[in-house]
Every structure is written in C-alpha cells, then in structure tokens.
C-alpha cells in the first residue's frame, strides 16, 4: 500500500469517526467568514460549505454525518 493510499484510509476513518465535529468546525468557519464580510458573500459561503460537506461525505462513502 502506497503513501497516498494509507493517507486516504486514515482520512476516511477520521471523517467517519469525527464527522460531526468536522461539520461543526465548517459551520463555525462559515459564521466567522460571514461576520468578517458583513454578510456580503453569504450566498458564496453557503455554496462553499455545502460543497465541502458533500465532498467529505463522498470521502467516507456515507451520507450520515455532515448535515
């Protein structure tokens, strides 16, 4: 197993084990970005967080922990 395969397996496990914490962190980062920009880019922030959460769900192969 190569380095990248090993790293991907560890990342999958981390997302599966701690998906709720990762999701909370994403939401907190989005809130900070929204406050820093005065809400000017909220539509783009929401789009970005949705895509990020979808990507993480695809990584662990489950749609269980990031919504």
N, CA and C atoms as a LAMMPS dump frame, in Angstrom:
ITEM: TIMESTEP
0
ITEM: NUMBER OF ATOMS
201
ITEM: BOX BOUNDS ff ff ff
-5.0000000000000000e+02 5.0000000000000000e+02
-5.0000000000000000e+02 5.0000000000000000e+02
-5.0000000000000000e+02 5.0000000000000000e+02
ITEM: ATOMS id mol type element x y z
1 1 1 N 0.849 -1.168 0
2 1 2 C 0 0 0
3 1 3 C 0.894 1.23 0
4 2 1 N 0.615 2.141 -0.894
5 2 2 C 1.418 3.341 -1.025
6 2 3 C 1.073 4.393 0.019
7 3 1 N 1.89 5.405 0.05
8 3 2 C 1.72 6.502 0.998
9 3 3 C 0.34 7.147 0.861
10 4 1 N -0.077 7.432 -0.368
11 4 2 C -1.358 8.102 -0.565
12 4 3 C -2.537 7.212 -0.196
13 5 1 N -2.429 5.926 -0.455
14 5 2 C -3.494 5.007 -0.056
15 5 3 C -3.637 4.985 1.455
16 6 1 N -2.52 4.947 2.141
17 6 2 C -2.526 4.937 3.597
18 6 3 C -3.12 6.241 4.144
19 7 1 N -2.74 7.359 3.562
20 7 2 C -3.256 8.656 3.996
21 7 3 C -4.763 8.757 3.751
22 8 1 N -5.211 8.258 2.613
23 8 2 C -6.64 8.305 2.289
24 8 3 C -7.437 7.443 3.266
25 9 1 N -6.922 6.277 3.617
26 9 2 C -7.599 5.408 4.575
27 9 3 C -7.717 6.083 5.942
28 10 1 N -6.648 6.748 6.361
29 10 2 C -6.68 7.451 7.649
30 10 3 C -7.666 8.614 7.61
31 11 1 N -7.716 9.322 6.492
32 11 2 C -8.639 10.433 6.354
33 11 3 C -10.088 9.943 6.352
34 12 1 N -10.346 8.835 5.667
35 12 2 C -11.692 8.254 5.667
36 12 3 C -12.133 7.904 7.079
37 13 1 N -11.233 7.288 7.832
38 13 2 C -11.561 6.9 9.211
39 13 3 C -11.824 8.132 10.065
40 14 1 N -11.016 9.167 9.91
41 14 2 C -11.195 10.392 10.69
42 14 3 C -12.538 11.052 10.368
43 15 1 N -12.895 11.091 9.092
44 15 2 C -14.172 11.687 8.692
45 15 3 C -15.327 10.86 9.239
46 16 1 N -15.213 9.551 9.185
47 16 2 C -16.28 8.702 9.694
48 16 3 C -16.408 8.8 11.213
49 17 1 N -15.286 8.842 11.914
50 17 2 C -15.304 8.885 13.372
51 17 3 C -15.672 10.254 13.934
52 18 1 N -15.284 11.306 13.237
53 18 2 C -15.433 12.656 13.784
54 18 3 C -16.177 13.593 12.843
55 19 1 N -17.052 13.057 12.032
56 19 2 C -17.78 13.861 11.053
57 19 3 C -18.605 14.967 11.668
58 20 1 N -19.18 14.699 12.827
59 20 2 C -19.992 15.731 13.476
60 20 3 C -19.129 16.91 13.921
61 21 1 N -17.945 16.639 14.429
62 21 2 C -17.039 17.705 14.852
63 21 3 C -16.513 18.488 13.648
64 22 1 N -16.229 17.788 12.565
65 22 2 C -15.769 18.446 11.345
66 22 3 C -16.873 19.356 10.808
67 23 1 N -18.092 18.872 10.815
68 23 2 C -19.224 19.659 10.344
69 23 3 C -19.415 20.908 11.2
70 24 1 N -19.292 20.762 12.502
71 24 2 C -19.398 21.922 13.394
72 24 3 C -18.306 22.94 13.099
73 25 1 N -17.103 22.463 12.842
74 25 2 C -15.997 23.352 12.507
75 25 3 C -16.227 24.098 11.204
76 26 1 N -16.777 23.41 10.231
77 26 2 C -17.097 24.048 8.953
78 26 3 C -18.138 25.144 9.161
79 27 1 N -19.151 24.833 9.951
80 27 2 C -20.199 25.824 10.22
81 27 3 C -19.649 27.035 10.981
82 28 1 N -18.775 26.798 11.942
83 28 2 C -18.176 27.908 12.692
84 28 3 C -17.317 28.776 11.786
85 29 1 N -16.55 28.149 10.907
86 29 2 C -15.72 28.906 9.961
87 29 3 C -16.598 29.737 9.02
88 30 1 N -17.711 29.174 8.594
89 30 2 C -18.635 29.904 7.725
90 30 3 C -19.23 31.1 8.46
91 31 1 N -19.568 30.921 9.728
92 31 2 C -20.102 32.037 10.521
93 31 3 C -19.072 33.156 10.666
94 32 1 N -17.83 32.793 10.926
95 32 2 C -16.766 33.798 11.058
96 32 3 C -16.577 34.544 9.737
97 33 1 N -16.548 33.805 8.64
98 33 2 C -16.384 34.438 7.328
99 33 3 C -17.544 35.382 7.031
100 34 1 N -18.741 34.971 7.377
101 34 2 C -19.917 35.809 7.154
102 34 3 C -19.837 37.099 7.972
103 35 1 N -19.44 36.979 9.216
104 35 2 C -19.322 38.16 10.08
105 35 3 C -18.216 39.088 9.592
106 36 1 N -17.087 38.52 9.171
107 36 2 C -15.961 39.333 8.7
108 36 3 C -16.31 40.103 7.423
109 37 1 N -17.177 39.533 6.596
110 37 2 C -17.556 40.186 5.342
111 37 3 C -18.874 40.942 5.449
112 38 1 N -19.438 40.983 6.637
113 38 2 C -20.692 41.711 6.827
114 38 3 C -21.862 41.082 6.104
115 39 1 N -21.792 39.794 5.839
116 39 2 C -22.881 39.085 5.157
117 39 3 C -22.904 39.295 3.656
118 40 1 N -21.936 40.016 3.131
119 40 2 C -21.911 40.35 1.707
120 40 3 C -21.783 39.119 0.811
121 41 1 N -21.093 38.098 1.282
122 41 2 C -20.832 36.908 0.47
123 41 3 C -21.504 35.651 1.025
124 42 1 N -22.605 35.835 1.75
125 42 2 C -23.27 34.678 2.361
126 42 3 C -23.663 33.609 1.356
127 43 1 N -24.119 33.995 0.175
128 43 2 C -24.52 33.007 -0.821
129 43 3 C -23.334 32.149 -1.252
130 44 1 N -22.184 32.764 -1.401
131 44 2 C -20.978 32.015 -1.789
132 44 3 C -20.457 31.163 -0.632
133 45 1 N -20.578 31.664 0.577
134 45 2 C -20.146 30.912 1.754
135 45 3 C -21 29.661 1.926
136 46 1 N -22.299 29.8 1.76
137 46 2 C -23.207 28.653 1.878
138 46 3 C -22.912 27.63 0.795
139 47 1 N -22.703 28.094 -0.428
140 47 2 C -22.378 27.184 -1.53
141 47 3 C -21.086 26.425 -1.233
142 48 1 N -20.084 27.139 -0.745
143 48 2 C -18.806 26.503 -0.431
144 48 3 C -18.907 25.481 0.682
145 49 1 N -19.647 25.808 1.727
146 49 2 C -19.777 24.852 2.836
147 49 3 C -20.559 23.623 2.399
148 50 1 N -21.581 23.823 1.572
149 50 2 C -22.345 22.673 1.073
150 50 3 C -21.464 21.747 0.23
151 51 1 N -20.644 22.33 -0.635
152 51 2 C -19.763 21.518 -1.479
153 51 3 C -18.715 20.794 -0.638
154 52 1 N -18.198 21.478 0.361
155 52 2 C -17.21 20.863 1.235
156 52 3 C -17.81 19.675 1.989
157 53 1 N -19.003 19.846 2.53
158 53 2 C -19.659 18.757 3.255
159 53 3 C -20.003 17.593 2.327
160 54 1 N -20.43 17.897 1.105
161 54 2 C -20.702 16.833 0.129
162 54 3 C -19.422 16.06 -0.192
163 55 1 N -18.33 16.772 -0.356
164 55 2 C -17.046 16.125 -0.636
165 55 3 C -16.598 15.221 0.496
166 56 1 N -16.79 15.665 1.722
167 56 2 C -16.406 14.844 2.863
168 56 3 C -17.301 13.611 2.979
169 57 1 N -18.598 13.769 2.662
170 57 2 C -19.488 12.609 2.663
171 57 3 C -19.071 11.594 1.608
172 58 1 N -18.641 12.06 0.46
173 58 2 C -18.187 11.149 -0.595
174 58 3 C -16.898 10.444 -0.185
175 59 1 N -16.075 11.125 0.591
176 59 2 C -14.81 10.548 1.012
177 59 3 C -15.022 9.302 1.867
178 60 1 N -15.962 9.367 2.811
179 60 2 C -16.165 8.2 3.663
180 60 3 C -17.234 7.26 3.109
181 61 1 N -17.856 7.624 1.997
182 61 2 C -18.816 6.738 1.342
183 61 3 C -20.158 6.669 2.04
184 62 1 N -20.394 7.562 2.984
185 62 2 C -21.653 7.568 3.715
186 62 3 C -22.206 8.983 3.73
187 63 1 N -23.518 9.083 3.733
188 63 2 C -24.161 10.398 3.838
189 63 3 C -24.822 10.47 5.206
190 64 1 N -23.977 10.349 6.247
191 64 2 C -24.549 10.181 7.583
192 64 3 C -24.158 11.23 8.594
193 65 1 N -23.067 11.935 8.362
194 65 2 C -22.566 12.702 9.482
195 65 3 C -22.326 14.177 9.193
196 66 1 N -22.596 14.651 8.033
197 66 2 C -22.22 16.024 7.725
198 66 3 C -23.383 16.897 7.317
199 67 1 N -24.504 16.705 7.878
200 67 2 C -25.665 17.578 7.582
201 67 3 C -26.353 17.959 8.835
